[in-house]
């Protein structure tokens, strides 16, 4: 590539100041912005923004940057470029880096017609937004309850937190059914686990977060009865939890149980007087209740209205 041009090609010049991460200069890296925390793990699911470029071309031949919410991709399954996989394994959360992939680590000797010519080195800019390691939780969830009990409590809490993080990601993607499945897996792990009294508060705190997530998810799925059930379970753990009271109030409002909705929402407002969502829900409740009572009055008026002429004729 670029061999006919005098001197070095742009990619050749760029490669001189890049770090060799494959050991054979097949994958070269230049960090644009440092990340933080742990390196990506081999079985992780990653959330990335990327753009792929050919030499001497300004526009990317492949990019997901136009997507509002990038798709979560699992290493070894969803990522087909070997170079990208190696590159991601060298990255930390929040990192932005530029990579050069030689043909062996990209599209090979044949390329990918008509976009990628044969034997082409490609440049990718990759931003690692986040990653979740599901391998650990998948293996753990496959164990029996007896086998899980052999592990320390911290392991159970970590796996449950990972399942919840996956649920949160799916929720943000509006994949509420899939989110619910992940939250339920987390809750099952926490329900199964018996902890010593001095550590039980850790389990209860983890359960509370998942129950609140489930309540909200079932509201999104338009299943208020189930949303109320999970909200009430959260209140068993923390009876003054404003979020749980709010979710229960929302569920009751959807079920047209106005008095119960008011009780929950007023308690939520006491806990958080300046919360806009709670105050707006109370206004919504007042409006719904007014419509309801107006209809009731209208119905009563019709039932007990004076007899009309047809009725009088009937009596004669």
VEXLO-472247 format. One record per residue (C-alpha): residue number from 0; chain; z, y, x. Coordinates in steps of 0.001 Angstrom, whole numbers. Layout:
NODE resi chain      pz      py      px
NODE  NUM     A       Z       Y       X
...
//
This chain:
NODE resi chain      pz      py      px
NODE    0     A       0       0       0
NODE    1     A    -927    3391    1348
NODE    2     A   -2172    1693    4550
NODE    3     A   -5469    3616    4567
NODE    4     A   -3670    6994    4612
NODE    5     A   -2984    8505    8066
NODE    6     A     652    8238    9215
NODE    7     A    3347    6803    7012
NODE    8     A    3262    6489    3235
NODE    9     A    5974    8208    1129
NODE   10     A    7763    4882     518
NODE   11     A    7668    4038    4240
NODE   12     A    9241    7407    5080
NODE   13     A   11835    6967    2337
NODE   14     A   12714    3435    3485
NODE   15     A   13782    4636    6952
NODE   16     A   16944    6271    5577
NODE   17     A   17805    3517    3079
NODE   18     A   20407     769    3348
NODE   19     A   19219   -2845    3598
NODE   20     A   21177   -4849     990
NODE   21     A   19124   -8077     984
NODE   22     A   19309   -8729    4738
NODE   23     A   15513   -8850    5147
NODE   24     A   14705   -5253    4135
NODE   25     A   13285   -6594     859
NODE   26     A   15763   -4536   -1180
NODE   27     A   16632   -1085     165
NODE   28     A   19147    1306   -1378
NODE   29     A   19891    5017   -1322
NODE   30     A   22995    6189   -3230
NODE   31     A   22382    9444   -5119
NODE   32     A   25812    9603   -6778
NODE   33     A   28802    7450   -5852
NODE   34     A   30452    5269   -8491
NODE   35     A   34070    4157   -8839
NODE   36     A   36084     972   -9342
NODE   37     A   35021   -2626   -8770
NODE   38     A   31545   -3873   -7898
NODE   39     A   29493   -5511  -10654
NODE   40     A   30412   -9209  -10973
NODE   41     A   27704  -11933  -10875
NODE   42     A   28006  -12943  -14567
NODE   43     A   28467   -9437  -15967
NODE   44     A   26636   -7779  -18823
NODE   45     A   25503   -4343  -17684
NODE   46     A   24733   -1085  -19442
NODE   47     A   22133     727  -17342
NODE   48     A   19542    3468  -17450
NODE   49     A   16532    2778  -15238
NODE   50     A   13053    4010  -14416
NODE   51     A   10488    2148  -12289
NODE   52     A    7822    3973  -10256
NODE   53     A    4678    3032   -8350
NODE   54     A    3886    4899   -5146
NODE   55     A    1787    8079   -5642
NODE   56     A    2637    8137   -9369
NODE   57     A    4926   10749  -10930
NODE   58     A    5477    9041  -14291
NODE   59     A    7455    5785  -14523
NODE   60     A    5604    2599  -15438
NODE   61     A    8813    1272  -17013
NODE   62     A   11889    3110  -18289
NODE   63     A   14647    2780  -20865
NODE   64     A   15846    6379  -20464
NODE   65     A   14245    7416  -23777
NODE   66     A   16639    5120  -25662
NODE   67     A   19653    6818  -27221
NODE   68     A   21849    3793  -26539
NODE   69     A   20601    1364  -23862
NODE   70     A   20875   -2343  -24583
NODE   71     A   23574   -4427  -22884
NODE   72     A   21836   -6829  -20470
NODE   73     A   23297   -9986  -18974
NODE   74     A   22680  -10708  -15288
NODE   75     A   20734  -13919  -14746
NODE   76     A   19340  -13845  -18302
NODE   77     A   17999  -10465  -19418
NODE   78     A   17111   -9016  -16005
NODE   79     A   13961  -10607  -14622
NODE   80     A   13548   -8668  -11349
NODE   81     A   15451  -10310   -8507
NODE   82     A   15615   -6973   -6701
NODE   83     A   17251   -5255   -9683
NODE   84     A   19842   -8021   -9949
NODE   85     A   20741   -7708   -6241
NODE   86     A   20781   -3938   -6552
NODE   87     A   23139   -4004   -9536
NODE   88     A   25536   -6338   -7716
NODE   89     A   25921   -3591   -5080
NODE   90     A   26854    -927   -7650
NODE   91     A   30022     491   -9225
NODE   92     A   30557    2179  -12612
NODE   93     A   29009    5637  -12804
NODE   94     A   26836    5113   -9718
NODE   95     A   23284    6436   -9556
NODE   96     A   21047    4919   -6881
NODE   97     A   17425    4653   -5798
NODE   98     A   16018    1275   -4715
NODE   99     A   12833      53   -3086
NODE  100     A   11873   -3539   -3992
NODE  101     A    9312   -5363   -1821
NODE  102     A    6886   -7633   -3769
NODE  103     A    9031  -10755   -3173
NODE  104     A   11922   -9050   -5021
NODE  105     A    9728   -7425   -7672
NODE  106     A    6396   -8582   -9130
NODE  107     A    5259  -10938   -6353
NODE  108     A    1824  -11433   -4791
NODE  109     A      42  -11346   -8164
NODE  110     A    1688   -8207   -9521
NODE  111     A    1709   -7669  -13278
NODE  112     A   -1791   -6608  -14416
NODE  113     A   -2885   -4115  -15535
NODE  114     A     195   -1992  -14691
NODE  115     A    1333   -3449  -11353
NODE  116     A   -1255   -4236   -8660
NODE  117     A    -846   -7335   -6445
NODE  118     A    1647   -7141   -3542
NODE  119     A    3222   -3880   -4707
NODE  120     A    6450   -2286   -3515
NODE  121     A    8144    -487   -6409
NODE  122     A   10855    2170   -6596
NODE  123     A   13597    2022   -9221
NODE  124     A   16187    4639  -10064
NODE  125     A   19178    2951  -11689
NODE  126     A   22308    4461  -13232
NODE  127     A   25125    2010  -13956
NODE  128     A   26873    3358  -17051
NODE  129     A   29254     412  -17486
NODE  130     A   29582   -3349  -17146
NODE  131     A   31591   -6058  -18867
NODE  132     A   32341   -9440  -17357
NODE  133     A   31980  -11907  -20215
NODE  134     A   31865  -15091  -18100
NODE  135     A   35637  -15174  -17701
NODE  136     A   36301  -14668  -21408
NODE  137     A   33546  -17088  -22502
NODE  138     A   35003  -19871  -20345
NODE  139     A   38546  -19104  -21486
NODE  140     A   37649  -19035  -25200
NODE  141     A   36003  -22463  -24829
NODE  142     A   39361  -24010  -23756
NODE  143     A   41726  -25645  -26237
NODE  144     A   44916  -23842  -27297
NODE  145     A   46938  -26235  -25104
NODE  146     A   44774  -25473  -22056
NODE  147     A   44985  -21714  -22709
NODE  148     A   48791  -21966  -22807
NODE  149     A   48764  -23104  -19173
NODE  150     A   47561  -19645  -18091
NODE  151     A   49877  -16647  -17611
NODE  152     A   50106  -14098  -20420
NODE  153     A   48285  -11445  -18336
NODE  154     A   45172  -13659  -18299
NODE  155     A   45215  -13923  -22122
NODE  156     A   45679  -10164  -22478
NODE  157     A   42812   -9510  -20045
NODE  158     A   40420  -11844  -21897
NODE  159     A   41417  -10373  -25281
NODE  160     A   40827   -6849  -23893
NODE  161     A   37352   -7893  -22662
NODE  162     A   36484   -9327  -26093
NODE  163     A   37665   -6075  -27699
NODE  164     A   35569   -4000  -25255
NODE  165     A   32519   -6071  -26207
NODE  166     A   33345   -5465  -29868
NODE  167     A   33607   -1718  -29211
NODE  168     A   30229   -1691  -27490
NODE  169     A   28605   -3564  -30406
NODE  170     A   30342   -1239  -32889
NODE  171     A   28876    1809  -31121
NODE  172     A   25455     153  -31491
NODE  173     A   26150    -151  -35263
NODE  174     A   26083   -3943  -34922
NODE  175     A   29176   -4249  -37103
NODE  176     A   28836   -7953  -37937
NODE  177     A   28600   -8908  -34239
NODE  178     A   31486   -6538  -33411
NODE  179     A   33664   -8241  -36025
NODE  180     A   33031  -11640  -34381
NODE  181     A   34239  -10332  -30987
NODE  182     A   37323   -8665  -32497
NODE  183     A   38227  -11870  -34331
NODE  184     A   37960  -13854  -31102
NODE  185     A   40392  -11415  -29477
NODE  186     A   42794  -11651  -32427
NODE  187     A   42712  -15460  -32431
NODE  188     A   43629  -15527  -28721
NODE  189     A   46576  -13196  -29348
NODE  190     A   47748  -15071  -32465
NODE  191     A   47678  -18370  -30599
NODE  192     A   49782  -17110  -27753
NODE  193     A   53548  -17407  -27916
NODE  194     A   55171  -14995  -25463
NODE  195     A   58805  -14741  -24313
NODE  196     A   60784  -12011  -26176
NODE  197     A   60644   -9583  -23246
NODE  198     A   56807   -9757  -23228
NODE  199     A   56151   -9967  -26981
NODE  200     A   55674   -6183  -27199
NODE  201     A   52601   -6518  -24946
NODE  202     A   51017   -9023  -27352
NODE  203     A   51883   -6865  -30378
NODE  204     A   50387   -3748  -28757
NODE  205     A   47145   -5645  -28033
NODE  206     A   47090   -7056  -31601
NODE  207     A   47558   -3573  -33086
NODE  208     A   44417   -2242  -31362
NODE  209     A   42312   -5197  -32547
NODE  210     A   43628   -4982  -36137
NODE  211     A   42722   -1280  -36269
NODE  212     A   39235   -2122  -34968
NODE  213     A   38816   -4856  -37580
NODE  214     A   39961   -2578  -40398
NODE  215     A   37426      96  -39404
NODE  216     A   34649   -2489  -38958
NODE  217     A   35193   -3941  -42439
NODE  218     A   35042    -428  -43885
NODE  219     A   31636     -70  -42197
NODE  220     A   30635   -3454  -43672
NODE  221     A   31655   -2084  -47097
NODE  222     A   34365   -4699  -47547
NODE  223     A   37386   -2525  -48349
NODE  224     A   39644   -5379  -49532
NODE  225     A   39451   -7044  -46105
NODE  226     A   39741   -3653  -44375
NODE  227     A   42970   -3044  -46314
NODE  228     A   44334   -6457  -45337
NODE  229     A   43839   -5799  -41613
NODE  230     A   45208   -2258  -41971
NODE  231     A   48357   -3603  -43626
NODE  232     A   48756   -6191  -40843
NODE  233     A   48619   -3289  -38361
NODE  234     A   51370   -1517  -40341
NODE  235     A   53596   -4599  -40010
NODE  236     A   53484   -3996  -36232
NODE  237     A   53784    -181  -36455
NODE  238     A   54692    1084  -39928
NODE  239     A   54124    4748  -39056
NODE  240     A   50779    4301  -37296
NODE  241     A   48633    7187  -38590
NODE  242     A   45345    5395  -37916
NODE  243     A   46444    2289  -39844
NODE  244     A   47705    4419  -42766
NODE  245     A   44397    6310  -42746
NODE  246     A   42297    3110  -42774
NODE  247     A   44378    1705  -45655
NODE  248     A   43922    4972  -47552
NODE  249     A   40148    4881  -46988
NODE  250     A   40002    1265  -48198
NODE  251     A   42012    2020  -51354
NODE  252     A   39803    5015  -52114
NODE  253     A   36703    2797  -51906
NODE  254     A   38461     329  -54224
NODE  255     A   39208    3262  -56635
NODE  256     A   42939    2564  -56317
NODE  257     A   43690    6278  -56244
NODE  258     A   47497    6205  -56348
NODE  259     A   47706    3713  -53454
NODE  260     A   45108    5731  -51532
NODE  261     A   47187    8881  -52011
NODE  262     A   50395    7146  -50847
NODE  263     A   48759    5927  -47635
NODE  264     A   46964    9210  -46892
NODE  265     A   50033   11395  -47524
NODE  266     A   52020    9228  -45074
NODE  267     A   49177    9515  -42550
NODE  268     A   49183   13295  -43015
NODE  269     A   52939   13426  -42395
NODE  270     A   52389   11645  -39071
NODE  271     A   49420   13865  -38106
NODE  272     A   49448   17080  -40205
NODE  273     A   46498   18704  -38419
NODE  274     A   44170   15688  -38351
NODE  275     A   40861   16853  -39895
NODE  276     A   39751   13350  -40895
NODE  277     A   42964   12684  -42831
NODE  278     A   42892   16107  -44518
NODE  279     A   39231   15702  -45453
NODE  280     A   39919   12253  -46916
NODE  281     A   42684   13745  -49075
NODE  282     A   40211   16386  -50345
NODE  283     A   37695   13602  -51054
NODE  284     A   40408   11675  -52925
NODE  285     A   41267   14748  -55041
NODE  286     A   37585   15205  -55911
NODE  287     A   37115   11504  -56785
NODE  288     A   40291   11490  -58861
NODE  289     A   39172   14619  -60774
NODE  290     A   35807   12981  -61559
NODE  291     A   37648    9846  -62656
NODE  292     A   40071   11714  -64962
NODE  293     A   37227   13826  -66401
NODE  294     A   35347   10628  -67292
NODE  295     A   38523    9123  -68767
NODE  296     A   39001   12224  -70947
NODE  297     A   35382   12091  -72048
NODE  298     A   35697    8416  -72936
NODE  299     A   38916    9023  -74890
NODE  300     A   37274   11936  -76680
NODE  301     A   34397    9672  -77745
NODE  302     A   36747    6901  -78880
NODE  303     A   38923    9190  -80989
NODE  304     A   36319   11724  -82111
NODE  305     A   36194   12504  -85902
NODE  306     A   33951   10205  -87911
NODE  307     A   30377   11421  -88348
NODE  308     A   28310   11356  -91533
NODE  309     A   26988    7815  -91007
NODE  310     A   30552    6505  -90918
NODE  311     A   31372    8358  -94133
NODE  312     A   28346    6778  -95863
NODE  313     A   29480    3368  -94656
NODE  314     A   32829    3848  -96316
NODE  315     A   31212    4722  -99641
//
